[in-house]
Amino acid sequence: NLVRKLDNAEERAECKKLKKELEETRGFVFEERPNEAIDVPVEDEESPSSEPRGSPRDT
């Protein structure tokens, strides 16, 4: 029974370690990517807004 508890503790520690690593790598991905992800929509929004909303083409 004691051995089983020890195994469980080791597995939990390993699991926590892996979770932490996963969160760190995820954080990395999100820290690096937002600029790329945000820049594209911002550029898309700027193009139409450079013309007035009720542009002559609409009439």
N, C-alpha and C positions, 0 to 999 in steps of 0.2 A: 504493500500500500504506500509506504514511504517513497519507494522508487517511482511509483506512478506519479505521485505528487511532484517529485523532483523533475520528472520528464515534462509534466504539465507546465511547471514554472519555466523551464528552459524553452519550451515551445512558445509560451506567452511572450517571453523576452525576445525571442527571434521574431515573432509576429509583430511586436511593437516596433522593433528595429526596422523591419521591412516596411511597415506602414509609414514610419518616419521618412525613410529613404524615398518612398513613393511620393509622399506629400512634397518633399523637397524638390524632386525632379519635376513634379507637376507645377510647383511654384515657379521653377525655372522656365518651363515652357510658357506659362502665362505671363511671366515678366518680359520675356523676349518677344512674344508674338503680338501683344495688344497694339503696338505701334503699327505693324503691318496691317492688322485687322481693322484698326480704326482709320488709318490714313485713306484706305480705299473708299469707304462710305463717305468720308468727309469730302474727298475730291468729287465724288458723284453728286453730293448735295450742292457743292459750290457751282458746278457747271450750270444747272438749270436756274439757280438763284441769281446768276449773273445777269440773266434776262428778267425783266419784270414779269410777275406772275400772269397778269393779263396781257400777254405779249400779242402783237398784231397778228401773229399766225393763228391765234385761237379764234379771232373774229371772222 
